[in-house]
């Protein structure tokens, strides 16, 4: 039996919280089912959500105790590493509150999503372009048997339960291209003078193999995060070895152009970092990232607030590293500083952690409020927490073969928006399993808590004397008997 529990004896160095993750099999074939786990620092399973389809990346916990879960659909219209296709909003008790599929002839969701403060969800999607469309925009050649080019779109979905969504904002990389191969075609210009645009001829476009067979994945965007203070979005491209920041304050029309929004730059890149050769302002020696994943901002009030943290998958030979960088934000917090000939900075890292860990896929890192950093190594299905000096203070490895954990996050014990001081989700005394009724199933939980099989939780304290014991068992028996009369 699984349920929410309180932790009691914790190492003071470890961040006091609950770790959420969704292990899954690698590749599209590993999509037939899955479980999301919420663990405490003592490796107790706090809660589980059972899924009919495997995870595309990582789940997100919301303050009302529900989760947002990106998953792999059975028959994606475009398939490569990180394929998904669906997003679900799932209650604590497993009820699917909303489910939406983004898998059609234009768009195919993959990898990550990002819940927004307004209740909407940002979704990464491949956007299919034909060879004709690609060549008409200046692409010189394609590198895959499909003869297609999958660009990138970001869609902001307003949930309309149970199975609908409104696209209330959108951004398309295809609107922000530059090319120097044919001056008769759109976007012709000098690549190095347009760091705000993507060179349509940089990088290969898919190939004949890999997960799911032939694909036309150009950018392979693998993570997305949102900064509410800046109203900006950051994304990570494995294939281009770069991260990008764009302006979310734009209207959808402004996001398709080069003006408007807080930045005045519409949907153009405000910032990019990791591989200056992608915009002709560097060489191979100036490349800082290789196949990186999991970029996100460090939250306000946390050590390093406002910086970006990411997992650099191929930092060295079979070695990964976590990077923290401080983007050169200007004084009005709308744009990023770059001179006319040099690439975006910084040149130096704010913090780095490396060691005996490596993953060629997914993975990520999140700064915690006490200054520790939670790191997920996808290939090894491991999660560990390090302090600012790089000392490991907590670790976990999921058992089993051919399993990965894309990324995980740790939430403080007072994260839930409950009405009491425990930080639990809102509850009714006696409703121990949060199914909105007091019945024999709750009684079984209380008995198990009394005999020490589970740590004790507030809903099980029937007589509200701050203990869970035989008196609570008897009190709940009377409640259930009265209910059954």
Secondary structure, DSSP 8 states (H G I E B T S, - for coil): -----------TTS--EEEEE-EEESSGGG-S-EEEEEE-TT--EEEEEEESS-BSS--EE-TTS-EEEEEE-SS-SS-STTB-EEEEEE-TTS-EEEEEE-BSSSEEEEEEEEE-TTS-EEEEEEEEEEHHHHHHTT-----STT-EEEEEEEEEEEEETTTEEEEEEEEEGGGSEEBSS-TTSTTBS-GGG-TTSEETTSS---BS-STTSSB-BSS-EEEEEEETTTTEEEEEETTTTEEEEEESSS-HHHHTSSS-STTSSTTS-SEEES-GGGGTS--GGG---SS-EEEEE--TTSTTTT-EEEEEEEEETTEEEEEEE---B-TTSSSB---SSS--S-SS-SEEEESS---SS--EEEE-TTS-EEEEETTTTEEEEE-TT--EEEEEE--SSSEEE---EEEETT-S--SSTT------TT-TTSSSS-SHHHHHHHHHHHTTSS---GGG-TT-SS--SHHHHHHHHHHHHHHH-
